[in-house]
Amino acid sequence: MFPGRATAPFLKMAEPLKKFGSALSAFALIVSLSACATDRSYGEAEGIEVANLSELPAPKVENLYVIGSQESLEIEVVGAKRLSGTYLTDGEGRISFPLVGLINVNGLAPSEAAQKIAASLRGAYLLDPEVRVIPDQIPPPTISVGGQVAKPGEYAVLGRQSLLRVINQAGGLAEYAQLDDVLVFRSVAGQHYIGAYNLQAIQRGNYEDPTLYPNDIILVGDSPGRRRLDSILRFAPLLSTSAILIDRIGR
């Protein structure tokens, strides 16, 4: 094992050199463990494809609120009182609707849920149903921020928001943030999109600061290179000589 080979010669040295030998062994161990390159590939999972888009598509204004789990919905089927009433979504965002059974409305805007319910009733039960879905309570729109930011969490969307603004709202970048590995997740009309951004390029004005919308999810990546350097420098005081490092490991 590599650490064993590195430490064995130092066990036979004089006492003043033992401390240096242990530190150098630990240093060698850190470098060897950090040799695993970071995987920054994208679009390789099944069902994922790389889209030829210059920016993420914007959701429709009326679709900024989407239905989730454990929500109370007032559903009206015009001309069918027995089908109208208050329905509660389950833990997976489904409702149990008369005649048709379970209908999944999770992640749908109220207008989209109304269309889905109408489609389930059309033909077999009603000729041309007209359905309205009104949420009992509409929570304030939020954006979720996670990863290497100072204060991860859900943040209210007040007016026009951009990527830089929202990250600042989350307390700014954390110590090990990877500026060229910032992801924005967005769903538009049932299609899921992931945008990859270089925050440093945006800060320098090389790219436009992208607009964000309610329900977007931001994930700031981690910099293993900076973590690795910190780990190495922790052992630097133990060394009795200078250490010159060449970092050829993927950042």
Backbone hydrogen bonds in HBPLUS format (Angstrom, degrees):
<---DONOR---> <-ACCEPTOR-->    atom                        ^
c    i                          cat <-CA-CA->   ^        H-A-AA   ^      H-
h    n   atom  resd res      DA  || num        DHA   H-A  angle D-A-AA Bond
n    s   type  num  typ     dist DA aas  dist angle  dist       angle   num
A0004-GLY N   A0001-MET O   3.06 MM   3  5.40 120.8  2.43 108.1 122.8     1
A0005-ARG N   A0001-MET O   3.16 MM   4  6.50 154.7  2.23 157.0 164.6     2
A0006-ALA N   A0002-PHE O   3.10 MM   4  6.35 151.6  2.18 152.5 160.9     3
A0007-THR N   A0003-PRO O   3.07 MM   4  6.25 148.5  2.17 146.6 153.8     4
A0008-ALA N   A0004-GLY O   3.13 MM   4  6.11 153.5  2.20 149.0 154.8     5
A0010-PHE N   A0007-THR O   3.10 MM   3  5.48 124.4  2.42 110.4 124.3     6
A0011-LEU N   A0008-ALA O   3.22 MM   3  5.56 146.9  2.33 108.9 117.7     7
A0012-LYS N   A0009-PRO O   3.30 MM   3  5.87 157.2  2.36 111.6 117.6     8
A0013-MET N   A0010-PHE O   3.19 MM   3  5.27 165.9  2.21 107.5 111.8     9
A0017-LEU N   A0014-ALA O   3.06 MM   3  5.68 143.2  2.20 117.4 127.4    10
A0018-LYS N   A0015-GLU O   3.08 MM   3  5.25 152.6  2.16 107.8 116.1    11
A0021-GLY N   A0017-LEU O   2.87 MM   4  6.06 156.2  1.92 149.9 157.3    12
A0022-SER N   A0018-LYS O   2.92 MM   4  6.17 159.7  1.96 153.7 157.7    13
A0023-ALA N   A0019-LYS O   3.05 MM   4  6.26 161.8  2.08 147.3 152.4    14
A0024-LEU N   A0020-PHE O   2.89 MM   4  6.07 163.4  1.92 152.1 156.7    15
A0025-SER N   A0021-GLY O   2.90 MM   4  6.06 150.5  1.99 144.4 152.9    16
A0026-ALA N   A0022-SER O   2.95 MM   4  6.22 159.7  2.00 149.5 154.3    17
A0027-PHE N   A0023-ALA O   2.85 MM   4  6.09 154.7  1.92 148.2 156.1    18
A0028-ALA N   A0024-LEU O   2.84 MM   4  6.08 156.3  1.90 146.1 152.1    19
A0029-LEU N   A0025-SER O   2.92 MM   4  6.18 149.4  2.02 145.2 153.9    20
A0030-ILE N   A0026-ALA O   2.98 MM   4  6.26 157.0  2.04 149.7 154.9    21
A0031-VAL N   A0027-PHE O   3.06 MM   4  6.35 166.4  2.07 153.5 156.6    22
A0032-SER N   A0028-ALA O   2.94 MM   4  6.11 157.0  1.99 145.0 151.7    23
A0033-LEU N   A0029-LEU O   2.88 MM   4  6.06 158.7  1.92 151.4 157.1    24
A0034-SER N   A0030-ILE O   2.96 MM   4  6.08 142.3  2.11 145.5 155.6    25
A0035-ALA N   A0032-SER O   3.29 MM   3  5.33 161.4  2.32 103.4 107.7    26
A0048-ILE N   A0045-ALA O   3.12 MM   3  5.54 153.8  2.19 134.6 133.6    27
A0063-ASN N   A0060-LYS O   2.92 MM   3  5.23 151.7  2.01 108.9 118.3    28
A0064-LEU N   A0061-VAL O   3.33 MM   3  5.65 160.9  2.37 116.5 115.3    29
A0067-ILE N   A0108-LEU O   2.78 MM  41  5.53 163.0  1.81 148.8 149.9    30
A0107-GLY N   A0067-ILE O   2.75 MM  40  5.29 165.7  1.77 162.1 158.0    31
A0070-GLN N   A0090-ASP O   3.31 MM  20  5.30 149.7  2.40 116.0 122.1    32
A0089-THR N   A0071-GLU O   2.90 MM  18  5.31 162.8  1.93 147.9 151.7    33
A0136-ASP N   A0072-SER O   2.86 MM  64  5.43 165.8  1.88 158.0 153.1    34
A0073-LEU N   A0087-TYR O   2.71 MM  14  5.18 169.3  1.72 162.6 166.5    35
A0087-TYR N   A0073-LEU O   2.77 MM  14  5.18 166.1  1.79 155.6 159.8    36
A0074-GLU N   A0134-ILE O   2.81 MM  60  5.04 172.2  1.81 148.1 149.0    37
A0134-ILE N   A0074-GLU O   2.86 MM  60  5.04 162.6  1.89 145.6 151.5    38
A0075-ILE N   A0085-GLY O   2.84 MM  10  5.51 165.7  1.86 171.6 167.0    39
A0085-GLY N   A0075-ILE O   2.87 MM  10  5.51 158.5  1.91 155.6 162.8    40
A0076-GLU N   A0132-ARG O   2.89 MM  56  5.13 163.6  1.91 149.6 155.2    41
A0132-ARG N   A0076-GLU O   2.86 MM  56  5.13 154.5  1.92 147.2 155.4    42
A0080-ALA N   A0077-VAL O   2.92 MM   3  5.40 155.8  1.98 143.5 141.6    43
A0078-VAL N   A0130-GLU O   2.95 MM  52  5.57 152.2  2.02 165.4 170.0    44
A0083-LEU N   A0080-ALA O   3.10 MM   3  5.60 146.6  2.21 109.6 118.9    45
A0084-SER N   A0081-LYS O   3.12 MM   3  5.08 135.8  2.33  95.7 108.2    46
A0090-ASP N   A0094-ARG O   2.81 MM   4  5.35 147.8  1.92 141.4 151.3    47
A0093-GLY N   A0090-ASP O   2.99 MM   3  5.19 166.2  2.01 114.5 116.7    48
A0105-VAL N   A0093-GLY O   2.98 MM  12  5.79 152.1  2.06 152.4 156.7    49
A0095-ILE N   A0103-ILE O   2.92 MM   8  5.40 157.4  1.98 146.0 151.0    50
A0103-ILE N   A0095-ILE O   2.85 MM   8  5.40 154.2  1.91 153.7 162.5    51
A0097-PHE N   A0101-GLY O   2.80 MM   4  5.03 167.6  1.81 134.8 132.5    52
A0101-GLY N   A0097-PHE O   2.87 MM   4  5.03 144.3  2.00 166.4 158.9    53
A0108-LEU N   A0105-VAL O   3.18 MM   3  5.51 158.6  2.22 133.5 131.2    54
A0112-GLU N   A0109-ALA O   2.95 MM   3  5.13 118.6  2.34 103.1 118.9    55
A0113-ALA N   A0109-ALA O   2.88 MM   4  6.19 156.3  1.93 159.7 167.5    56
A0114-ALA N   A0110-PRO O   2.94 MM   4  6.16 153.6  2.01 146.2 153.1    57
A0115-GLN N   A0111-SER O   3.10 MM   4  6.34 152.9  2.18 140.2 146.8    58
A0116-LYS N   A0112-GLU O   3.01 MM   4  6.27 150.8  2.09 144.2 152.2    59
A0117-ILE N   A0113-ALA O   2.97 MM   4  6.22 159.3  2.02 152.0 156.8    60
A0118-ALA N   A0114-ALA O   2.97 MM   4  6.11 161.9  2.00 147.3 152.7    61
A0119-ALA N   A0115-GLN O   2.94 MM   4  6.10 152.9  2.02 142.6 149.9    62
A0120-SER N   A0116-LYS O   3.11 MM   4  6.34 145.6  2.23 140.5 149.1    63
A0121-LEU N   A0117-ILE O   3.12 MM   4  6.43 138.4  2.30 143.6 154.6    64
A0121-LEU N   A0118-ALA O   3.19 MM   3  5.17 128.8  2.46  94.3 107.5    65
A0122-ARG N   A0118-ALA O   2.88 MM   4  5.92 139.4  2.04 147.3 158.8    66
A0125-TYR N   A0121-LEU O   3.18 MM   4  5.34 151.2  2.26 150.0 154.5    67
A0126-LEU N   A0121-LEU O   2.98 MM   5  5.75 157.3  2.04 151.0 148.7    68
A0123-GLY N   A0126-LEU O   2.71 MM   3  5.59 142.5  1.85 159.7 159.1    69
A0157-VAL N   A0141-PRO O   2.95 MM  16  5.67 158.1  2.00 141.2 140.1    70
A0215-ASN N   A0142-THR O   2.76 MM  73  5.91 174.9  1.76 170.1 168.3    71
A0143-ILE N   A0155-TYR O   2.78 MM  12  5.29 147.8  1.88 144.8 154.8    72
A0155-TYR N   A0143-ILE O   2.84 MM  12  5.29 162.6  1.87 148.3 154.1    73
A0144-SER N   A0216-ASP O   3.08 MM  72  6.45 160.0  2.12 162.5 161.5    74
A0218-ILE N   A0144-SER O   2.75 MM  74  6.14 166.6  1.77 161.5 165.8    75
A0145-VAL N   A0153-GLY O   2.87 MM   8  5.42 167.6  1.89 154.7 158.6    76
A0153-GLY N   A0145-VAL O   2.88 MM   8  5.42 152.8  1.96 147.7 156.7    77
A0146-GLY N   A0218-ILE O   2.84 MM  72  6.11 153.5  1.91 150.3 159.1    78
A0220-VAL N   A0146-GLY O   3.12 MM  74  6.46 166.1  2.13 139.6 139.8    79
A0149-VAL N   A0147-GLY O   2.93 MM   2  5.86 136.4  2.13 106.2  93.4    80
A0148-GLN N   A0220-VAL O   2.96 MM  72  5.14 163.9  1.99 128.9 132.0    81
A0174-ALA N   A0148-GLN O   2.99 MM  26  5.00 171.4  2.00 116.8 115.0    82
A0150-ALA N   A0172-GLY O   2.92 MM  22  5.78 161.4  1.96 155.1 156.9    83
A0151-LYS N   A0170-ALA O   2.79 MM  19  4.98 144.7  1.91 165.1 156.1    84
A0212-LEU N   A0161-GLN O   2.90 MM  51  5.50 167.5  1.91 133.4 136.8    85
A0166-VAL N   A0162-SER O   3.02 MM   4  6.22 164.2  2.05 156.3 159.8    86
A0163-LEU N   A0210-PRO O   3.02 MM  47  5.81 140.3  2.19 156.7 168.4    87
A0167-ILE N   A0163-LEU O   3.08 MM   4  6.27 162.2  2.11 152.5 157.3    88
A0168-ASN N   A0164-LEU O   2.99 MM   4  6.17 156.0  2.05 147.2 153.9    89
A0169-GLN N   A0165-ARG O   2.88 MM   4  6.13 146.2  1.99 142.1 152.4    90
A0170-ALA N   A0166-VAL O   3.01 MM   4  6.32 133.9  2.23 139.3 151.3    91
A0170-ALA N   A0167-ILE O   3.12 MM   3  5.01 128.7  2.39  91.4 104.9    92
A0172-GLY N   A0167-ILE O   2.90 MM   5  5.32 149.2  1.99 150.1 145.0    93
A0171-GLY N   A0168-ASN O   3.01 MM   3  5.20 144.3  2.14 115.0 114.4    94
A0177-ALA N   A0174-ALA O   3.34 MM   3  5.51 158.8  2.38 119.6 116.3    95
A0223-SER N   A0176-TYR O   2.74 MM  47  5.26 145.5  1.85 156.6 162.0    96
A0178-GLN N   A0221-GLY O   2.91 MM  43  5.11 154.0  1.98 128.4 127.5    97
A0181-ASP N   A0178-GLN O   3.10 MM   3  5.48 156.5  2.16 122.2 122.0    98
A0199-LEU N   A0179-LEU O   2.68 MM  20  5.06 147.1  1.79 163.2 151.5    99
A0221-GLY N   A0181-ASP O   2.80 MM  40  5.09 147.2  1.91 148.0 158.3   100
A0182-VAL N   A0197-TYR O   3.25 MM  15  5.14 160.4  2.29 154.5 154.4   101
A0197-TYR N   A0182-VAL O   2.75 MM  15  5.14 160.0  1.79 154.7 161.4   102
A0183-LEU N   A0219-LEU O   2.89 MM  36  5.15 170.8  1.90 152.3 152.2   103
A0219-LEU N   A0183-LEU O   2.89 MM  36  5.15 160.1  1.93 148.4 152.5   104
A0184-VAL N   A0195-GLY O   2.82 MM  11  5.02 150.6  1.91 144.7 153.4   105
A0195-GLY N   A0184-VAL O   2.80 MM  11  5.02 165.3  1.82 147.4 152.0   106
A0185-PHE N   A0217-ILE O   2.76 MM  32  4.97 165.4  1.78 150.4 155.4   107
A0217-ILE N   A0185-PHE O   3.03 MM  32  4.97 155.9  2.09 140.2 145.7   108
A0186-ARG N   A0193-TYR O   2.92 MM   7  5.20 162.7  1.95 146.8 149.1   109
A0193-TYR N   A0186-ARG O   2.68 MM   7  5.20 163.5  1.70 165.7 171.2   110
A0188-VAL N   A0191-GLN O   2.84 MM   3  5.25 161.0  1.87 153.1 155.6   111
A0191-GLN N   A0188-VAL O   2.93 MM   3  5.25 163.8  1.95 117.3 121.4   112
A0202-ILE N   A0198-ASN O   3.16 MM   4  6.50 150.2  2.25 147.1 155.8   113
A0203-GLN N   A0199-LEU O   2.85 MM   4  6.12 157.1  1.91 150.2 156.6   114
A0204-ARG N   A0200-GLN O   3.03 MM   4  6.25 141.7  2.18 141.9 151.5   115
A0206-ASN N   A0201-ALA O   2.85 MM   5  5.19 147.5  1.96 169.9 162.9   116
A0205-GLY N   A0202-ILE O   3.05 MM   3  5.12 157.3  2.10 104.1 110.9   117
A0216-ASP N   A0213-TYR O   3.10 MM   3  5.80 151.7  2.18 143.4 144.8   118
A0227-ARG N   A0223-SER O   3.30 MM   4  6.61 160.3  2.34 147.3 152.9   119
A0228-ARG N   A0224-PRO O   2.80 MM   4  5.92 155.8  1.86 147.0 153.9   120
A0229-LEU N   A0225-GLY O   3.01 MM   4  6.24 157.5  2.06 144.9 150.3   121
A0230-ASP N   A0226-ARG O   3.05 MM   4  6.25 161.2  2.09 146.8 151.6   122
A0231-SER N   A0227-ARG O   2.95 MM   4  6.23 154.0  2.02 147.7 155.1   123
A0232-ILE N   A0228-ARG O   2.98 MM   4  6.28 154.1  2.05 149.7 156.6   124
A0233-LEU N   A0229-LEU O   2.88 MM   4  6.10 165.2  1.90 154.7 158.8   125
A0234-ARG N   A0230-ASP O   3.08 MM   4  6.22 133.9  2.30 140.7 151.2   126
A0235-PHE N   A0232-ILE O   3.00 MM   3  5.65 148.2  2.11 114.4 122.7   127
A0236-ALA N   A0233-LEU O   3.12 MM   3  4.84 147.4  2.23  93.7 103.6   128
A0238-LEU N   A0235-PHE O   2.97 MM   3  5.47 144.8  2.10 114.3 124.8   129
A0239-LEU N   A0236-ALA O   3.02 MM   3  5.41 153.1  2.09 113.1 121.2   130
